[in-house]
């Protein structure tokens, strides 16, 4: 049986819980959301809810800021990481097709 806690992308944690877990201020979490660096989902009542994946990203943000990086720079790094992952996925799919592997036809 799969439980929400088993899904690293399930939005389960409140701002207060995440702030306490990571020893950061709630205002810091709101700021990185405002800068679209880590943007959690919202509950029906509009409250931020974080997943384990997002908590990991926040840990990366804290580390990068400790190295002197700005929030806009960190956001751009995350965007580029996402683009590289997409390009890698596309390359791997094309390589499978060229090798005669079965893949979805387009």
HELIX and SHEET records of a PDB file:
HELIX    1   1 UNK A    4  UNK A    6  5                                   3    
HELIX    2   2 UNK A   15  UNK A   22  1                                   8    
HELIX    3   3 UNK A   26  UNK A   34  1                                   9    
HELIX    4   4 UNK A   52  UNK A   66  1                                  15    
HELIX    5   5 UNK A   71  UNK A   98  1                                  28    
SHEET    1   A 3 UNK A  13  UNK A  14  0                                        
SHEET    2   A 3 UNK A  48  UNK A  50 -1                                        
SHEET    3   A 3 UNK A  41  UNK A  42 -1                                        
END                                                                             
